[in-house]
Each structure stands twice: as structure tokens, then as C-alpha cells.
Amino acid sequence: MTFHLHTYGCQMNVRDSEAVEALLSAAGHVRVENEADAELVIVNSCTVRDMAERKAVGKCGNLIAAKEGRGRQSESGGRVKVVGLMGCAVKRLGADVFKALPGLDFAVGPRRFGMIPRLVARCLAGETRILELPDDDEVPTGMDAHGGGVSFQSYVTILLGCDNRCSYCIVPDVRGHEYSRPAREVVAEVRALAARGVKEVCLLGQSVLRYGMRNKAWLPDDPPSPGGYKEAFPRLLEALNAIDGLARIRFTSAHPKGCTDELVRAYAEFPKVCRHLHLPVQSGSDRVLKEMGRHYTRAEYLAAVAKLRAFDPEFAVTTDVIVGYPGETESDFEATRSLMEEAGFDNAFVFKYSPRPGTRSAALPDDVPTAEKERRDQVLLADQQLRGQARNDRLVGTVREVLAEGPSLRNAVRWSGRDSGNRIVVFEPKGPLAVGAPVNVRIREAHPQILIGEIASS
């Protein structure tokens, strides 16, 4: 059966979709690039924001209408026979998913995607409206499944779920409790990827620096840390840094409480660990941070950033910010604005608050007007443009090691890639160049979110 996946949401959803593609291929199904050629179409959903969930559910509705002959044929070319929905929206909606989508063939929650090949077989045997919801502590299967194609980059999920319980976030309800995959399993997966030609891995977790805190990731018979690391996540970085053929290790997303002295030592000691951390702050107001349940203060957050930059002033820190949280005053907003300036973020993603059902903040009045949320959003983005320009201006004249990713989307003559700080670098290759190859680029021009340079002469 030919199949196609549509993925909405975060990198963890992208990784889950990759695993499902590999599992379906192993079961004899054939992946196709175009939805019009697919007999099976699966939508991987996000529910962190209302708009993301509506897009995924709406896409499923269109596919079902096409399958039943009620929609535009271009939606599926008239070939689709089975439509499935997976991911976080399924967990949130539960059995109500079939009220929203009566013609849906199957729905499966985040930790049960390993069952999808069996669910497809059941659908082909005549079953329909199959629902599989995971328990909050369920250990998933299929986490290490990767497709046959070789890319120089790959995602590896190391931590599932979240126990932080921020007031605005629905993730703990849909992704379940934290579960750290055994370190030996992660190391074996990354070693196998490196043997296939993968040069860069990105370790994924909702709050990745909490790896090994809720359940033991390192088992009693695992070898001790050569560097004497006691914390689970730095120990994992140490083990991955020793893998032959691997060039870079990234990870996301982080919480300031995880910025320990051992983590900073790992950054300094392990050359394969990229000097970039995505560290969501959400607000610069201590009052709002307390309301959000973030469990740190403004001063503690800034201390974490200072610790990372102390050993490397070029260390890149990016962040997430929410504007318009219930009760956010102009003074609270200005506190966020000043924190962002003091932290000197390399990049920032700004989101306008929207309530999610079942979260603590959903019970609060959504009292910041939409127009005011938009104004605050635009102010912070404008500030970040200036800040990003200033940060990147300091890199003009430096030489950055870049892993080549391929021709630039805007100019096919140029190639692009990223440096250790996850900055996009655009350059013109000199002669043949392979995707994933390391290239030394001298920066000659800086923009707020991009660097432009030329191949450095040896």
C-alpha cells in the first residue's frame, strides 16, 4: 500500500513521523512523496496551540471527504483508502475524535505510534474507527526506527513526556509523564546512525536536561564515566562524543534549572557538542513566571545564560517568549523586554498567548486584548532584529566551521549550512561539495538571522 504522512508541530513530531515511515516500510508499504499517489494518508497532529490542532483536524476532514467522494479530488487524487490521525491531538480529544471526524479510520496517541502497521492491517481487513490511547507512563515501541535513506542529520528522541506542569502548557496531559530512554539504547542508536553516514544528531526531549531524573537512564552494569560525570545527561554527552564518525551533537529543548556546572563542563570538554542552547524564558517578570509555574526567577535565568557565555562569549542562546499571558501588565511586558536585552539572545521565537483546554491558565480571564498582544509581539520581534544584527556583526571576519546542507533556497549558486551555534551561513562553494561535508567559511557580511561568507583559504 502506498502511504504519505503530513506532520504538524515540533521536532518530536517530525521524529515520530520518521519512525512511522520506517515501520510502515518495514511492513511492506511504499512511501510516496505526493499525497495524490497515496492510498494511506496519516496526519501527525500538534495540540500545543489551537491553530495547530485545527489545521491537523481540518486536513483529516478534507482527506475523509475526498475518500468518500465528497471533496475535491485534488486533495488525494481519488486514491486514498485509509485515513489515520496520530499524535497529541488524539490524546487530547480521546473518543471525541470520531465526533469531530466520523469517517476517520484510526486514531493513535503519541506513545503508541509503533502500533500503526498493525492498525493499518486491521483497517485493510475491514475494521474502522480504531482508537489507541497511551497511558501516561507507557513505554513506547519503535523509538529507534529509522528509514533506509541516509541523511547527514538525524533526530534521536531521548526523553518523552514532561513533569514540569507549566500553567499554560498541555504537553504533560498529551505526552504523559517523563520517561528517559536507557543510555545504552540511545548510544547504540547513535552509533548505528554514525555507521550509516550521519554526521549530526539532535537529541530531543520536552525538557531534555531532565534526562535520567525520573527513571534511571544509566543502569548499574553500564560503564562508569571516564570524566567522572555524575549527572545523567552530561554522561550521555560524554558517551556520544566518543562515537567515531559523529561530528556534531545538538539537543533541544532546555530548562534553566538544567544549566548545571557539569553541563557547562561538558560543553567545554566535548568538541562535538554544539555551542548553542535553546532555553525558553517565556517571561522576564518574576510575577508572571511564578503564575506560569516556571520554577525560576529572572535572576536565576540570567545567571544560567551568564554561565554559558562565561567560557565562550560567542555561545548562542535562543529562546521562546509568550506575550499577553493573563494579567500581563505593561510593566510585566517591559520586564520581558529588558530581560531579552540583558540576555542578548541570538534569536527569539515570540508567541501570542492562547488558552488551551484543561490547563490552569485556561481558567483565568484572557484579558490582554488581541491588538495589544500583536503590538507586544511586534515590539519584541523588532528588538530582536536589532539584537541579532549586533550579535552577528561581531562574527564578521571570523572563520566558522559549517556543515554543508545543500544549495540555498534563495540562490542556487550559493550553498548554506550551520555553524556550531546553529547560525545559518551562506557561501559559494569552490568546486564539488558533498552534503554534510565540513567547510571553513570566513564571514564577510552579517544579517539578523543569517551570515554570508566565502570559503576560507587554507
C-alpha positions as CSV (number, residue, x, y, z in Angstrom):
1,M,0.0,0.0,0.0
2,T,1.4,3.4,-0.8
3,F,1.4,5.9,2.0
4,H,2.1,9.6,2.8
5,L,2.4,11.5,6.1
6,H,1.6,15.1,6.9
7,T,3.4,16.4,10.1
8,Y,2.4,19.4,12.2
9,G,4.2,20.7,15.2
10,C,7.6,20.2,16.9
11,Q,10.8,18.3,16.1
12,M,9.5,15.4,18.3
13,N,6.5,15.0,15.9
14,V,8.9,15.1,12.9
15,R,11.0,12.3,14.6
16,D,7.8,10.3,15.3
17,S,6.8,10.6,11.7
18,E,10.2,9.4,10.5
19,A,9.9,6.3,12.8
20,V,6.3,5.6,11.5
21,E,7.6,5.8,7.9
22,A,10.4,3.3,8.7
23,L,7.9,0.9,10.4
24,L,5.4,1.1,7.6
25,S,8.2,0.5,5.0
26,A,9.5,-2.5,7.0
27,A,5.9,-3.9,6.9
28,G,5.9,-3.8,3.1
29,H,4.2,-0.5,2.4
30,V,5.7,2.0,0.0
31,R,6.3,5.7,0.9
32,V,5.4,8.2,-1.8
33,E,6.3,11.9,-2.0
34,N,3.0,13.1,-3.2
35,E,-0.3,12.8,-1.3
36,A,-2.1,12.3,-4.7
37,D,-0.3,9.0,-5.1
38,A,-1.1,7.7,-1.6
39,E,-3.7,5.1,-0.7
40,L,-2.9,5.6,3.0
41,V,-2.6,9.1,4.4
42,I,-1.7,9.8,8.1
43,V,-1.8,13.2,9.7
44,N,0.6,13.7,12.7
45,S,-1.1,16.3,14.9
46,C,0.0,19.0,17.3
47,T,-2.2,20.5,20.1
48,V,0.1,22.9,21.8
49,R,-1.8,25.8,20.2
50,D,-5.4,25.8,19.0
51,M,-4.5,26.8,15.4
52,A,-2.1,23.8,15.0
53,E,-4.8,21.4,16.2
54,R,-7.4,22.9,13.9
55,K,-5.0,22.6,10.9
56,A,-4.4,18.9,11.5
57,V,-8.1,18.1,12.2
58,G,-9.1,20.1,9.1
59,K,-6.6,18.3,7.0
60,C,-8.0,15.0,8.1
61,G,-11.5,16.2,7.4
62,N,-10.6,17.1,3.8
63,L,-8.9,13.7,3.3
64,I,-12.0,11.9,4.6
65,A,-14.3,13.9,2.3
66,A,-12.1,13.1,-0.7
67,K,-12.1,9.4,0.3
68,E,-15.9,9.4,0.5
69,G,-16.2,11.2,-2.8
70,R,-17.4,14.4,-1.1
71,G,-14.4,16.6,-1.5
72,R,-12.1,18.0,-4.2
73,Q,-10.3,15.2,-6.0
74,S,-7.0,17.1,-5.8
75,E,-6.9,16.5,-2.1
76,S,-6.0,12.9,-2.7
77,G,-6.2,12.3,-6.4
78,G,-9.1,9.9,-5.6
79,R,-6.7,7.2,-4.5
80,V,-6.9,7.4,-0.7
81,K,-8.5,4.4,1.0
82,V,-7.4,4.8,4.6
83,V,-7.0,8.0,6.7
84,G,-5.4,8.0,10.1
85,L,-4.7,10.6,12.8
86,M,-1.8,10.3,15.2
87,G,-0.1,12.5,17.8
88,C,-1.1,14.9,20.6
89,A,-4.5,16.0,19.3
90,V,-5.7,12.4,19.6
91,K,-4.7,12.2,23.2
92,R,-6.5,15.5,24.0
93,L,-9.7,14.6,22.1
94,G,-9.9,11.0,23.1
95,A,-13.0,9.2,21.8
96,D,-14.4,12.7,20.8
97,V,-12.0,12.5,17.8
98,F,-14.6,10.4,16.0
99,K,-17.3,13.0,16.7
100,A,-15.1,15.6,15.0
101,L,-14.1,13.2,12.2
102,P,-16.8,10.5,11.8
103,G,-15.1,8.9,8.8
104,L,-11.6,8.5,10.4
105,D,-10.3,5.0,10.1
106,F,-7.9,5.1,13.1
107,A,-6.5,7.4,15.7
108,V,-3.4,6.7,17.8
109,G,-1.9,8.7,20.6
110,P,1.8,9.8,20.9
111,R,3.3,6.8,22.7
112,R,1.6,4.1,20.6
113,F,2.7,5.1,17.1
114,G,4.7,1.8,17.0
115,M,1.3,0.0,16.6
116,I,0.4,1.8,13.3
117,P,1.4,-1.0,10.9
118,R,-0.9,-3.4,12.8
119,L,-3.7,-0.8,12.8
120,V,-3.4,-0.4,9.1
121,A,-3.7,-4.1,8.7
122,R,-6.8,-4.1,10.8
123,C,-8.3,-1.3,8.6
124,L,-7.5,-3.3,5.4
125,A,-9.3,-6.2,7.0
126,G,-12.5,-4.1,7.3
127,E,-12.2,-2.5,10.8
128,T,-12.7,1.2,11.2
129,R,-12.8,3.9,13.9
130,I,-10.0,2.2,15.8
131,L,-8.7,4.2,18.8
132,E,-5.4,3.6,20.7
133,L,-4.7,5.9,23.6
134,P,-1.5,5.5,25.6
135,D,-1.2,5.5,29.4
136,D,0.8,8.4,30.9
137,D,3.6,6.1,31.9
138,E,3.6,3.8,28.8
139,V,7.0,2.9,27.3
140,P,6.7,3.3,23.6
141,T,8.0,0.9,20.9
142,G,9.6,1.8,17.6
143,M,11.6,4.7,19.0
144,D,14.8,3.6,17.3
145,A,13.3,3.0,13.8
146,H,15.0,4.9,11.0
147,G,14.3,4.8,7.3
148,G,16.7,3.4,4.7
149,G,17.7,6.7,3.2
150,V,20.9,8.3,4.6
151,S,20.9,11.9,5.7
152,F,23.8,13.6,7.4
153,Q,21.5,14.8,10.1
154,S,19.1,12.8,12.3
155,Y,16.8,13.3,15.3
156,V,17.1,11.0,18.3
157,T,14.4,11.1,21.0
158,I,15.9,10.5,24.4
159,L,13.2,11.9,26.8
160,L,9.5,11.5,26.4
161,G,6.8,13.4,28.3
162,C,7.1,16.3,30.8
163,D,6.5,16.7,34.5
164,N,7.1,20.5,34.7
165,R,3.3,21.3,34.6
166,C,3.6,24.9,33.4
167,S,0.2,26.6,33.8
168,Y,-0.3,27.3,30.0
169,C,1.0,24.0,28.6
170,I,-1.0,21.0,27.6
171,V,2.1,18.8,26.8
172,P,2.1,16.8,30.1
173,D,-1.5,15.9,29.5
174,V,-1.0,14.6,26.0
175,R,2.6,13.4,26.1
176,G,2.5,11.8,29.6
177,H,5.0,11.6,32.4
178,E,8.7,11.8,31.8
179,Y,10.5,8.7,30.6
180,S,14.2,8.6,29.8
181,R,15.3,6.0,27.3
182,P,18.1,3.8,28.6
183,A,21.5,5.3,27.8
184,R,22.8,2.1,26.2
185,E,19.8,2.2,23.8
186,V,20.5,5.8,22.8
187,V,24.2,5.2,22.4
188,A,23.5,2.1,20.2
189,E,21.1,4.1,18.1
190,V,23.5,6.9,17.5
191,R,26.4,4.6,16.8
192,A,24.3,2.8,14.2
193,L,23.4,6.2,12.6
194,A,27.0,7.3,12.5
195,A,27.9,4.0,10.8
196,R,25.3,4.9,8.1
197,G,26.9,8.3,7.5
198,V,25.0,10.5,9.9
199,K,27.3,13.4,10.9
200,E,25.0,15.3,13.2
201,V,22.4,14.2,15.7
202,C,19.9,16.3,17.6
203,L,18.7,14.8,20.9
204,L,15.1,15.5,21.6
205,G,13.1,15.9,24.8
206,Q,10.4,18.2,26.1
207,S,12.8,19.3,28.8
208,V,15.9,17.5,27.6
209,L,18.2,18.4,30.5
210,R,16.0,16.4,32.9
211,Y,17.2,13.3,31.2
212,G,17.6,10.5,33.7
213,M,15.9,12.3,36.6
214,R,12.5,10.4,36.8
215,N,13.8,7.0,35.9
216,K,17.4,5.6,35.8
217,A,18.9,6.1,32.3
218,W,22.2,4.6,33.3
219,L,21.8,1.0,34.5
220,P,24.0,-0.5,37.3
221,D,26.1,-2.5,34.8
222,D,26.7,0.4,32.5
223,P,30.4,1.5,32.4
224,P,31.3,4.4,34.6
225,S,32.1,7.9,33.3
226,P,35.7,8.3,32.2
227,G,35.5,12.0,33.1
228,G,33.8,11.4,36.5
229,Y,30.4,12.9,35.4
230,K,27.7,12.1,37.9
231,E,24.6,13.7,36.1
232,A,22.9,11.5,33.5
233,F,22.7,14.0,30.7
234,P,26.4,15.1,30.7
235,R,27.3,11.4,31.0
236,L,25.3,10.7,27.8
237,L,27.0,13.6,26.0
238,E,30.4,12.1,27.1
239,A,29.4,8.7,25.6
240,L,28.1,10.1,22.4
241,N,31.2,12.4,21.9
242,A,33.3,9.2,21.8
243,I,31.4,7.7,18.8
244,D,33.6,7.5,15.7
245,G,32.3,9.3,12.6
246,L,29.9,11.5,14.5
247,A,30.8,15.2,14.1
248,R,28.1,17.2,16.0
249,I,25.7,16.7,18.8
250,R,22.8,19.1,19.4
251,F,19.9,19.0,21.8
252,T,16.6,20.7,22.5
253,S,14.6,22.0,24.4
254,A,16.1,23.0,27.8
255,H,15.0,24.5,31.2
256,P,17.3,26.9,33.1
257,K,17.3,24.5,36.1
258,G,19.3,22.1,34.0
259,C,22.2,24.5,33.3
260,T,24.5,22.9,35.9
261,D,28.2,23.2,36.3
262,E,28.5,19.6,34.8
263,L,26.6,20.7,31.7
264,V,28.9,23.7,31.2
265,R,31.9,21.4,31.7
266,A,30.6,19.1,29.1
267,Y,30.2,21.9,26.6
268,A,33.8,23.0,27.3
269,E,35.3,19.4,27.2
270,F,33.5,17.7,24.4
271,P,34.2,19.3,21.0
272,K,31.3,17.5,19.2
273,V,28.7,19.2,21.5
274,C,27.5,22.3,19.6
275,R,27.7,25.6,21.4
276,H,24.1,26.5,21.2
277,L,21.2,26.1,23.6
278,H,17.5,26.8,23.1
279,L,16.5,28.0,26.5
280,P,12.8,29.1,26.7
281,V,12.3,32.0,29.1
282,Q,8.6,32.8,28.4
283,S,8.6,36.0,30.5
284,G,11.0,38.4,32.2
285,S,8.6,39.2,35.0
286,D,9.1,37.3,38.3
287,R,5.3,37.7,39.0
288,V,4.3,36.2,35.7
289,L,7.0,33.5,35.9
290,K,5.5,32.4,39.2
291,E,2.0,32.4,37.8
292,M,3.2,30.3,34.9
293,G,4.8,27.8,37.3
294,R,8.2,28.1,35.6
295,H,10.1,27.5,38.9
296,Y,12.9,30.0,38.4
297,T,13.3,33.7,38.8
298,R,14.5,36.3,36.3
299,A,17.9,36.5,38.1
300,E,18.3,32.7,38.0
301,Y,17.6,32.6,34.3
302,L,20.1,35.4,33.6
303,A,22.6,33.5,35.8
304,A,22.2,30.4,33.6
305,V,22.9,32.5,30.4
306,A,25.9,34.1,32.0
307,K,27.3,30.7,33.0
308,L,27.0,29.5,29.4
309,R,28.6,32.6,28.0
310,A,31.4,32.8,30.6
311,F,33.6,30.2,28.8
312,D,32.6,31.2,25.3
313,P,31.2,34.8,24.6
314,E,30.1,33.5,21.1
315,F,27.9,30.8,22.7
316,A,24.5,31.1,21.1
317,V,21.4,31.2,23.2
318,T,17.9,31.2,21.6
319,T,14.6,31.4,23.4
320,D,10.8,31.3,23.4
321,V,8.6,34.1,24.8
322,I,4.9,34.4,25.4
323,V,3.2,37.8,25.3
324,G,-0.3,38.5,26.6
325,Y,-0.4,35.9,29.3
326,P,-3.5,36.5,31.5
327,G,-2.9,39.5,33.7
328,E,0.3,40.6,32.0
329,T,0.7,44.3,32.6
330,E,2.7,46.8,30.6
331,S,5.2,46.7,33.4
332,D,5.5,42.9,33.1
333,F,5.9,43.2,29.4
334,E,8.7,45.8,29.8
335,A,10.4,43.4,32.2
336,T,10.4,40.8,29.5
337,R,11.8,43.3,27.0
338,S,14.6,44.3,29.3
339,L,15.5,40.7,30.2
340,M,15.8,39.9,26.5
341,E,18.2,42.8,26.0
342,E,20.2,41.8,29.1
343,A,20.4,38.1,27.9
344,G,21.5,39.2,24.4
345,F,19.6,36.4,22.7
346,D,20.9,35.3,19.3
347,N,17.3,34.6,18.2
348,A,13.9,34.5,19.8
349,F,10.5,33.0,18.9
350,V,7.6,35.1,20.2
351,F,4.2,33.6,20.6
352,K,0.9,35.3,21.4
353,Y,-0.8,33.6,24.4
354,S,-3.8,31.5,23.6
355,P,-5.6,29.3,26.2
356,R,-5.6,25.5,25.9
357,P,-8.4,23.4,27.4
358,G,-7.6,21.7,30.7
359,T,-4.6,23.9,31.6
360,R,-4.5,26.0,34.7
361,S,-4.3,29.3,32.8
362,A,-7.4,28.4,30.8
363,A,-9.4,29.2,33.9
364,L,-8.0,32.7,34.0
365,P,-9.5,35.7,32.1
366,D,-7.8,36.1,28.7
367,D,-7.7,39.8,29.4
368,V,-5.0,41.2,27.2
369,P,-6.7,42.4,24.0
370,T,-5.7,40.7,20.8
371,A,-4.4,44.1,19.4
372,E,-2.2,44.6,22.4
373,K,-0.8,41.0,22.1
374,E,0.0,41.8,18.5
375,R,1.7,45.1,19.4
376,R,3.9,43.4,22.1
377,D,4.7,40.6,19.7
378,Q,5.9,43.1,17.0
379,V,7.9,45.2,19.6
380,L,9.9,42.1,20.7
381,L,10.5,40.9,17.2
382,A,11.8,44.4,16.2
383,D,14.0,44.4,19.2
384,Q,15.4,41.0,18.3
385,Q,16.2,42.1,14.8
386,L,18.5,44.8,16.2
387,R,19.9,42.4,18.8
388,G,20.5,39.7,16.3
389,Q,22.2,42.1,13.9
390,A,24.5,43.3,16.7
391,R,25.4,39.7,17.8
392,N,26.2,38.7,14.2
393,D,28.2,41.8,13.4
394,R,30.7,40.6,16.0
395,L,31.3,37.5,13.9
396,V,32.3,39.3,10.7
397,G,35.9,38.4,9.9
398,T,35.8,35.1,11.9
399,V,36.0,31.7,10.4
400,R,33.1,29.3,11.1
401,E,33.1,25.6,10.6
402,V,29.9,24.8,8.7
403,L,28.4,21.5,7.8
404,A,27.1,22.0,4.2
405,E,23.4,21.3,3.8
406,G,23.0,22.0,0.1
407,P,22.1,24.8,-2.3
408,S,20.5,27.9,-0.7
409,L,16.7,28.2,-1.2
410,R,17.0,31.7,-2.4
411,N,20.1,31.4,-4.6
412,A,21.0,28.0,-6.1
413,V,24.5,29.2,-6.9
414,R,25.2,29.5,-3.2
415,W,25.1,26.8,-0.5
416,S,24.0,27.0,3.1
417,G,24.8,25.3,6.3
418,R,25.0,25.9,10.0
419,D,27.9,26.6,12.4
420,S,28.2,25.2,15.9
421,G,25.9,28.0,17.2
422,N,23.1,26.9,14.8
423,R,23.6,30.1,12.8
424,I,22.7,29.9,9.1
425,V,25.8,30.5,7.0
426,V,25.5,31.1,3.2
427,F,28.6,30.8,0.9
428,E,29.7,30.0,-2.6
429,P,31.4,26.6,-2.9
430,K,34.7,26.2,-4.6
431,G,34.5,23.1,-6.7
432,P,32.5,19.9,-5.9
433,L,31.0,19.8,-2.4
434,A,29.2,17.0,-0.7
435,V,26.2,17.4,1.6
436,G,27.3,17.1,5.2
437,A,30.9,18.0,4.4
438,P,32.7,20.4,6.9
439,V,33.6,23.7,5.3
440,N,35.5,26.6,6.8
441,V,33.8,29.8,5.9
442,R,35.1,33.3,6.6
443,I,32.3,35.7,7.4
444,R,32.2,38.9,5.4
445,E,28.6,40.0,5.9
446,A,26.1,39.8,8.7
447,H,22.3,40.0,8.9
448,P,20.0,39.5,11.9
449,Q,19.4,35.8,11.2
450,I,22.0,34.9,8.6
451,L,25.7,35.1,7.9
452,I,27.3,35.3,4.5
453,G,30.8,34.4,3.7
454,E,33.4,32.7,1.5
455,I,35.4,29.6,1.7
456,A,38.4,30.3,3.8
457,S,41.8,29.8,2.1
458,S,43.8,27.1,3.8
